[in-house]
Amino acid sequence: MLAVLPPNTPAAPDVASRPVLSVQGLKAYYRVNAYGTVREIRAVDDISLEIRRNEIYGLAGESSSGKSTLIKTVARAIRPPLQVVAGHVRFDFGTGPRDLYAMPDTELSAIRWRNLSYIMQGSMNVLNPVRKIRHAFMDFAFRHMGLGKADFLRRVREHLAHLHLPPEVLERFPHELSGGMRQRVTIALATVCRPDFVIADEPTTALDVVVQKGVLDMIRNLQRELGSSVLFVTHDMAVHANLADRLGIMYAGRLVEEAPTRALFRTPLHPYTRHLIASLPRIGDDAPRHGLEGRPPSLADPPPGCRFHPRCPLAMPICRQEVPALLAHQPEHRVACHAVAQAAAS
Ligand SMILES: Nc1ncnc2c1ncn2[C@@H]1O[C@H](COP(=O)(O)OP(=O)(O)OP(=O)(O)O)[C@@H](O)[C@H]1O
């Protein structure tokens, strides 16, 4: 077990049953001025989901489906031209749900790193290239730990040792470390305060397969030890299969399916999810994989109805007119598809 800090979340009898993150009707658009005309890129368009304590929720979908935009919005790490135009993001760190966008800046900076931390794509976004790693820990984590400097650095060294990182990394500049080591350091940084909720945006994408496995194991082990919740984003379904407890599939700014990972891989319901899973390579299966016809739509001018309908093998007239609601087909399995809903009703 980690001998670092006591849990951040105060024990309350009903805390475990409440979601730690609740997103409702969230819409986040890029409002871009193009030659005097404002265009809206609807990258996150009416998303609702909940993430529980002590689970890894994987968010999947191809490039430009809105994954990064959704997690930036969930972390309130947005800047123009991105704007939240509707909906709520509520976190409950044990003291009741709090609307992230209604929080004063002081409260927001108090929960950052301590309750809510963010492992970004590419470690150099958080590590300053001209400062030693020690400074990153001092800058981000020191004020949240309530310790003197010597005790704080001792805790940091213990945490690094627990993660099999030598304490000497504190005296290194980021460029002196390999890519995998830098990513491990950013994970150590993001978890040293034992946060309740960790957001990880493609943390292993730039790494080779062997290093990637080590980093994924590190994230899984830490999550188990801390009992925290992780929102993990990658387009790589094989990574999700090995890491996520539950999976949400995004297509063109919308959540189209959500289920426990095993159920989603065994019985994918949405035609897009079925395509994602069917295109995964399998050992001993040399049959050619067929890509989907067409391309994802422009999020500045998405098609009406279901955004997947122009590429969907099951498309019906209603799919061109009505947005399918995300409905529960099993208690834990939600899907937004008219064809699936009709088949279930018949
Ligand atoms: N700063 C920006 N200004 C305008 N549009 C943007 C901006 N950033 C992203 N977008 C658009 O928002 C949409 C969603 O992009 P986003 O990066 O969230 O997708 P993604 O699923 O995370 O993709 P990837 O896996 O490639 O990172 C895309 O159409 C993208 O072009």
The ligand as an ORCA input file, in Angstrom:
! r2SCAN-3c Opt
* xyz 0 1
  N      -8.951     24.993    -30.934
  C      -9.873     24.502    -31.778
  N     -10.559     25.334    -32.592
  C     -11.501     24.868    -33.424
  N     -11.853     23.566    -33.529
  C     -11.212     22.692    -32.757
  C     -10.180     23.104    -31.842
  N      -9.715     22.000    -31.202
  C     -10.425     20.945    -31.690
  N     -11.324     21.361    -32.619
  C     -12.272     20.524    -33.372
  O     -13.130     19.868    -32.444
  C     -13.449     18.561    -32.913
  C     -13.152     17.543    -31.833
  O     -11.727     17.516    -31.608
  P     -11.071     16.720    -30.389
  O      -9.615     17.054    -30.372
  O     -11.854     16.952    -29.166
  O     -11.273     15.214    -30.856
  P     -10.538     13.892    -30.342
  O     -11.557     12.812    -30.417
  O      -9.904     14.143    -29.034
  O      -9.447     13.685    -31.456
  P      -7.922     13.139    -31.286
  O      -8.042     11.689    -30.906
  O      -7.374     13.319    -32.672
  O      -7.254     13.999    -30.249
  C     -12.661     18.364    -34.211
  O     -13.530     18.645    -35.296
  C     -11.571     19.395    -34.122
  O     -11.175     19.828    -35.418
*
